[in-house]
Amino acid sequence: MSQSAIRWEKDADNIVTLTLDDPNQSANTMNDLYTKSMAETVARLHAEKADIAGVILTSAKKTFFAGGDLRTLIQAGPEHAAEFEAGVTEIKRQLRQLETLGKPVVTALNGTALGGGLEIALATHRRIALNNPKAEFGLPEVSLGLLPGGGGVVRIIRMLGIQNGLMNVLMQGQRMKPAKALSTGIIDELAETTEEMLAKAREWIKANPAAQQPWDKQGYKIPGGTPSTPALAMNLPAFPANLRKQLKGAQENYPAPMAIMCAAVEGAQVDFDNALKIEGRYFTKLATGKHAKNMIKAFFFDLQKINGGGSRPSKEAFPEWKCKKVGILGAGMMGAGIAYQSAAVAGIETVLLDVSLDSAKNGKAYSEKLLAKRISKGSMTKEAADAKLALITATDKYEDLAGCDLVIEAVFENREIKADVTKKTEAVCGQELVMASNTSTLPITGLAKASQRPKNFIGLHFFSPVDKMPLVEIICGEETSDETLAKAFDYVLQIKKTPIVVNDSRGFFTSRVFGMFCFEGVAMLGEGWNPQSIEQAAAQAGMPVGPLAVMDEVNLELGRKVRAQTISDLKAEGKEYVSHPAEVVVDRMCEEFKRPGKKDGAGFYDYPEGGKKVLWPGLKEHFQKADKAQPTPAEFEELKERLLFRQSIEAARCLEEGVLRNVPDANIGSIFGIGMAPWTGGQLQYINFIGLPQFVKRSQELAAKFGDRFTPPKLLIDMAAEGKTFQ
């Protein structure tokens, strides 16, 4: 007997329960076995419908259904378009047969239904979900560069209307908790237990023997009207304009949102079956294109590998570890953020220490403020917030660190201060203590010299603001043990962050590579380019913030101090410092114009009180050249290219030097940590996107024009010659 991913059971009331249960996987996906099983199931339903009162569709897995089979999807190229579209059409044919059975069909959603899973549910007449706080519902395909290709666009638009469907479900790709899914209208009813859910499904079937989809009934009209409805027709031209504004001009690199909009609007003007065809064509074009492959690789495969412990020493050698008490040294913005994440998010007992009790209390007040926001939004009770806040002890006494498993110093970027706090901490803590530094630039091996136990010393580089930034960069010094790395990795997961692991070097990976992006933008200013064009080039390349704005945030004087420290360190090591053309601009800004950045109210931007920041007019006066005031389209493309290429070249150097340990850490670290344009799939995936030989050739052309910083490393040249890609 052949395998099936769907079990069939019929009860005394002639209600058939179909249980999705792929025997080969821990989750149900739209793979070949599902497609074959569903084809057989709907054929049987139609053959036996005279003896069927209704159908309940549910799942035997923890989640209802995980969605499309991304392992198959990522392999489909433009040459497979016809075959791919035929496969998608067959999946939609089956769901159409299910919803036109002539009998009531109810989905009993026992867990998460995202993407294809929700699309199956949308093809039934009623959706009843278990009120499970861990369950999520939605159509997040846009975040992978795709659109819902199993009828999701067509059904959502017919259920909710063009405007509501696009804004509330399709364009943002929201993952909704049960209550939100219910209020949005993608779920019809909630149940507190599995038994109640199934009982409600049976009751509904009995009460609605002639159930039909609303759009299959005579005279049905889409809520809010079709594109020819005058009120909607007036607003429609604003939709693509608003989208371009949201994407900051980078829409050619994010084809999915526009494709969703087109499929929705075009599909609303034709009958249901033709709307499905329109959706299928747009889906096929996206799925077989390169942008979706970049995003699927990063946000599914690379992220899955990282969160699954791909960079962690094995659990056989080092079992999973839980931090019970954490100490944080320094209650500034960073330390306060780490305290909030540890106590309020992970429920870890937290000691927040600063030089004065008032400073420590101010740091604790940051958590109080964030928790108050959660109370006001209704996502947390005051009692729960008070309990979380009580986990934080604000202090100026090192003795309060006794019993900590982990201590993270987040003090000034100064070796002497860091050495002092390390010694004081180790004097009151046990031998097993993991001592971590939140430094963003200073090599961990050097900082570990202040420790009595350098094997227990590690870097935990957080990003600001900690409560919003998803990444933590873990840095191993030369003597850091695997056990320490395993514990640090587990702590990062415990506080609900994404860990990447790198080896020690100046600036590690994220700070080093991000510095190249910022400096390239400043070098462009030094060459005479219009500062507005530089910032716009970054936006259209997909970067969240322009290089000049970032430099202001970081502060130019801080950058100069880091440079002076680096020159001094390299001299001590007998190495030569290689200057960067951006440094001349930075020095002029600080020395000649006294404009070190946002903190001082004056940098590359002006910061009017109560108003929006604006580029300092003096940039045009002192730096811009007449022939570069208005770049040609080709020149503008080169500005965009330089900002992305410079990051990817440096990431490849980090991999070649052994700073990076693997490709997923590079891709996810660059997107989550420093905002590398998500459409690229990360800094190394961007090289795959361009093509290794083409990337090497173009890098060499840029090096001839702008200097050695664009020279491709030997690793890239060898990979290109051998026909390899980054995996």
Secondary structure, 3 states (H helix, E strand, C coil): CCCCCEEEEECCCCEEEEEECCCCCCCCCECHHHHHHHHHHHHHHHHCHHHCCEEEEEECCCCCECCECHHHHCCCCHHHHHHHHHHHHHHHHHHHHHHCCCCCEEEEECCCEECHHHHHHHCCCEEEEECCCCCCEECHHHHHCCCCCCCHHHHHHHHHCHHHHHHHHHCCCCCECHHHHHHHCCCCEEECCHHHHHHHHHHHHHHCCCCCCHHHCCCCCCCCCCCCCHHHHHHCCHHHHHHHHHCCCCHHHCHHHHHHHHHHHHHCCCCHHHHHHHHHHHHHHHHCCHHHHHHHHHHHHHHHHHHCCCCCCCCCCCCCCCCCEEEEECCCHHHHHHHHHHHHHCCCEEEEECCCHHHHHHHHHHHHHHHHHHHHCCCCCHHHHHHHHCCEEEECCHHHHCCCCEEEECCCCCHHHHHHHHHHHHHHCCCCCEEEECCCCCCHHHHHHHCCCHHHEEEEEECCCCCCCCEEEEEECCCCCHHHHHHHHHHHHHCCCEEEEEECCCCCCHHHHHHHHHHHHHHHHHHCCCHHHHHHHHHHHCCCCCHHHHHHHHCHHHHHHHHHHHHHHHHHCCCCCCCCCHHHHHHHHHHHCCCCEHHHCECCEECCCCCCCEECCHHHHHCCCHHHCCCCHHHHHHHHHHHHHHHHHHHHHHHHHCCECCHHHHHHHHHHHHCCCHHHCCHHHHHHHHCHHHHHHHHHHHHHHHCHHHCCCHHHHHHHHHCCCCC
